């Protein structure tokens, strides 16, 4: 503890204070100390060896109101020449008989992995990813290998079946798997092709995603998947469970029913658009008519290039 008259001195030099009693460049609001409080603080600072200056930039310690303290500390957080303190700081220094040091913030835990503990991609990880791709999207021409859904299903399968075939998918989040595939696409595609050939996988094999972008071209339509994300290069697909709904018996129509509901299909000729019916066709009938529309478009293509047909596949049932 130093002599009371030396509390606000450093190496024999008076420490400079600035008492905020009005708007400044830091805080233009009137969150300031009252004049009476400022006079009291000034007297106490000077009585214990300090010096109160009129220029804020020349002061080492700014005494501000408690309401404005956070803003002033934020302003000088990275400045070694300035610090902001509330009015009680002066009393604390006098009571302790020394200049109270600026507190050092205690480090707090941060979300995420410990530095150096990031799980790297091993050969086993790459292998299991390639196997998954070979099963779900064996033909890259189908599209979807850069979509979100194929990787989300990959990690979800590992969560549901932690001891299953795809358990290693839990080693990384789905977004990390996708980024890894995107970065090493050329290498991984070669590995995927090896599995596809070894297992005899095709786009029609069991377990593959039912959606195929090449089908869009054959039908002459642009199909928008409700799960597709705009930031994906290859789009997304519905899960096998969702795909099974479209193939279930209750959604299969007879040929007679198809003829009865043919009037519900909206087929537009680019040269002379026709108005559609008031009641849209059910989705399962639209899907079947999709192929028929493709055949019709091919037949008319030789007579006039303008006779291209587009099937509206985005209509819902009433």
For each residue, the residues with C-beta under 8 A, 3 or more apart:
1: 96 97 98
2: 6 7 9 97 98
3: 6 7
4: 7 47 48 94 97
5: 47 48 49
6: 2 3 9 48 49
7: 2 3 4 48 49 50 93 94 97 98 99
8: 14 15 17 45 48 49 50 51 93 99
9: 2 6 12 13 14 15 49 50
10: 13 15 99
11:
12: 9
13: 9 10
14: 8 9 49 50 51
15: 8 9 10 49 50 51 60 61 99
16: 50 51 52 53 58 59 60 61
17: 8 45 50 51 52 53 59 60 61 62 63
18: 52 53 54 55 56 58 59 61 62 63
19: 33 38 41 42 52 63
20: 24 27 32 33 56 62 63 64 65 68 72
21: 32 33 35 38
22: 30 32
23: 27 28 29 30 32
24: 20 27 28 56
25: 28 56
26: 68 71 72 75
27: 20 23 24 31 64 68 71 72
28: 23 24 25
29: 23 68
30: 22 23
31: 27 64 65 67 68
32: 20 21 22 23 64 65 68
33: 19 20 21 37 38 41 63 64 65 87
34: 37 38
35: 21 38 39
36: 39 40
37: 33 34 40 41 87
38: 19 21 33 34 35 41 42
39: 35 36 42 43
40: 36 37 43 44
41: 19 33 37 38 44 45 63 87 90
42: 19 38 39 45 46 52
43: 39 40 46 47
44: 40 41 47 48 90 91 94
45: 8 17 41 42 48 50 51 52 90
46: 42 43 49 50 51 52
47: 4 5 43 44
48: 4 5 6 7 8 44 45 93 94
49: 5 6 7 8 9 14 15 46
50: 7 8 9 14 15 16 17 45 46
51: 8 14 15 16 17 45 46
52: 16 17 18 19 42 45 46
53: 16 17 18 58 59
54: 18
55: 18 58 59
56: 18 20 24 25 59 62
57:
58: 16 18 53 55
59: 16 17 18 53 55 56 62 82
60: 15 16 17 81 82 83
61: 15 16 17 18 82 83 84 85 89
62: 17 18 20 56 59 72 76 82 83 84 85
63: 17 18 19 20 33 41 85 86 87 89 90
64: 20 27 31 32 33 68 69 72 84 85 86
65: 20 31 32 33 68 69 86 87
66: 69 86 87
67: 31
68: 20 26 27 29 31 32 64 65 71 72
69: 64 65 66 72 73 84 85 86
70: 73 74
71: 26 27 68 74 75
72: 20 26 27 62 64 68 69 75 76 84
73: 69 70 76 77 83 84
74: 70 71 77
75: 26 71 72 84
76: 62 72 73 79 82 83 84
77: 73 74
78:
79: 76 82
80:
81: 60
82: 59 60 61 62 76 79
83: 60 61 62 73 76 102
84: 61 62 64 69 72 73 75 76
85: 61 62 63 64 69 89
86: 63 64 65 66 69 89
87: 33 37 41 63 65 66 90 91
88: 91 92
89: 61 63 85 86 92 93 100
90: 41 44 45 63 87 93 94
91: 44 87 88 94 95
92: 88 89 95 96 100
93: 7 8 48 89 90 96 98 99 100
94: 4 7 44 48 90 91 97
95: 91 92
96: 1 92 93 100
97: 1 2 4 7 94
98: 1 2 7 93
99: 7 8 10 15 93
100: 89 92 93 96
101:
102: 83
103:
104:
105:
106:
107:
108:
109:
110:
111:
112:
113: 117 118 119
114: 117
115:
116:
117: 113 114
118: 113
119: 113 171 172
120:
121: 125 126 172 180
122: 125 126
123: 126 127
124: 127 128 168
125: 121 122 128 129 168 171 172
126: 121 122 123 129 130 184 188 191
127: 123 124 130 131 191
128: 124 125 131 132 166 168 169
129: 125 126 132 133 154 169 177 180 181 188
130: 126 127 133 134 188 191 192 194 195
131: 127 128 134 135 195
132: 128 129 135 136 150 154 166 169
133: 129 130 136 137 138 145 150 181 188 192
134: 130 131 138 192 195 196 199 201
135: 131 132 138 201 205 207 208
136: 132 133 150 153 207 208 209
137: 133 140 142 144 145 150 208 209
138: 133 134 135 192 196 201 202 203 205 208
139: 142 196 202 203
140: 137 143 145 189 192
141: 213 214
142: 137 139 203 208 209 211 212 213 214
143: 140 147 212 213 214 234 235
144: 137 147 149 150 209 211 213 234 235 236 237
145: 133 137 140 150 181 234
146: 178 181 182 232 233 234
147: 143 144 150 151 228 229 232 233 234 235 236 237
148: 151 152 174 178 229 232 236
149: 144 152 153 227 236 237 238 239
150: 132 133 136 137 144 145 147 153 154 209 236 237
151: 147 148 154 155 174 175 177 178 181
152: 148 149 155 156 174
153: 136 149 150 156 157 239
154: 129 132 150 151 157 158 166 169 174 177
155: 151 152 158 159 169 170 172 173 174 177
156: 152 153 159 160 174
157: 153 154 160 161 164 166 169
158: 154 155 161 162 164 166 167 168 169 170
159: 155 156 162 170
160: 156 157 164
161: 157 158 164 165 166 167
162: 158 159 167 170
163: 167
164: 157 158 160 161 167
165: 161
166: 128 132 154 157 158 161 169
167: 158 161 162 163 164 170
168: 124 125 128 158 171
169: 128 129 132 154 155 157 158 166 172 177
170: 155 158 159 162 167
171: 119 125 168
172: 119 121 125 155 169 176 177 180
173: 155 176 177
174: 148 151 152 154 155 156 177 178
175: 151 178 179
176: 172 173 179 180
177: 129 151 154 155 169 172 173 174 180 181
178: 146 148 151 174 175 181 182
179: 175 176 182 183
180: 121 129 172 176 177 183 184
181: 129 133 145 146 151 177 178 184 185 188
182: 146 178 179 185
183: 179 180
184: 126 180 181 187 188
185: 181 182 188 189
186: 189 190
187: 184 190 191
188: 126 129 130 133 181 184 185 191 192
189: 140 185 186 192 193
190: 186 187 193 194
191: 126 127 130 187 188 194 195
192: 130 133 134 138 140 188 189 195 196
193: 189 190 196 197
194: 130 190 191 197 198
195: 130 131 134 191 192 198 199 201
196: 134 138 139 192 193 199 201
197: 193 194 200
198: 194 195
199: 134 195 196
200: 197 205
201: 134 135 138 195 196 205 208
202: 138 139 205 208
203: 138 139 142 208 212
204: 208
205: 135 138 200 201 202 208
206:
207: 135 136 240
208: 135 136 137 138 142 201 202 203 204 205
209: 136 137 142 144 150 212 237 238 240 243
210: 237 238 240 243 246 247
211: 142 144 215 225 237 238 243
212: 142 143 203 209 215
213: 141 142 143 144 216 217 234 235
214: 141 142 143 217 218
215: 211 212 218 219 223
216: 213 219 221 222 223
217: 213 214 220
218: 214 215 291 294
219: 215 216 223 290 291 293 294 311
220: 217 293 294 297 308 309 310 311
221: 216 290 293 310 311 313
222: 216 310
223: 215 216 219 313
224: 228 314
225: 211 228 235 236 237 238
226:
227: 149 236 237 238
228: 147 224 225 232 235 236
229: 147 148 232 235 236
230:
231:
232: 146 147 148 228 229 235 236
233: 146 147
234: 143 144 145 146 147 213
235: 143 144 147 213 225 228 229 232
236: 144 147 148 149 150 225 227 228 229 232
237: 144 147 149 150 209 210 211 225 227 243
238: 149 209 210 211 225 227 242 243
239: 149 153 242 243
240: 207 209 210 243 244
241: 244 245
242: 238 239 245
243: 209 210 211 237 238 239 240 246 247
244: 240 241 247 248
245: 241 242 248 251
246: 210 243 251 283 284 287
247: 210 243 244 251
248: 244 245 251 252
249: 252
250:
251: 245 246 247 248 284
252: 248 249 284
253: 257 258 261 284 285 288
254: 257 258
255: 258 259
256: 259 260
257: 253 254 260 261 285
258: 253 254 255 261 262 285 288 289
259: 255 256 262
260: 256 257
261: 253 257 258 264 265 281 282 285
262: 258 259 265 289
263: 277
264: 261 277 279 280 281 285
265: 261 262 281 285 286 289 293 311
266: 276 277 280 311 312 315
267: 274 293 296 309 310 311
268: 273 274 276 309 310 312
269: 272 273 274 306 307 308 309
270: 273 306 307 308 310
271: 304 306 307
272: 269
273: 268 269 270
274: 267 268 269
275:
276: 266 268 280 312
277: 263 264 266 280
278:
279: 264 318
280: 264 266 276 277 312 315 316 317 318
281: 261 264 265 285 286 289 315
282: 261 285 286 317
283: 246 286 287 315 316 317
284: 246 251 252 253 287 288
285: 253 257 258 261 264 265 281 282 288 289
286: 265 281 282 283 289 290 311 312 313 315
287: 246 283 284 290 313
288: 253 258 284 285 291 292
289: 258 262 265 281 285 286 292 293 311
290: 219 221 286 287 293 294 311 313
291: 218 219 288 294 295
292: 288 289 295 296
293: 219 220 221 265 267 289 290 296 297 309 311
294: 218 219 220 290 291 297 298 309
295: 291 292 298 299
296: 267 292 293 299 300 309
297: 220 293 294 300 301 307 308 309
298: 294 295 301
299: 295 296 302
300: 296 297 303 304 307 309
301: 297 298 304 305 307 308
302: 299
303: 300 307
304: 271 300 301 307
305: 301 308
306: 269 270 271
307: 269 270 271 297 300 301 303 304
308: 220 269 270 297 301 305
309: 220 267 268 269 293 294 296 297 300
310: 220 221 222 267 268 270
311: 219 220 221 265 266 267 286 289 290 293
312: 266 268 276 280 286 315
313: 221 223 286 287 290
314: 224
315: 266 280 281 283 286 312
316: 280 283
317: 280 282 283
318: 279 280
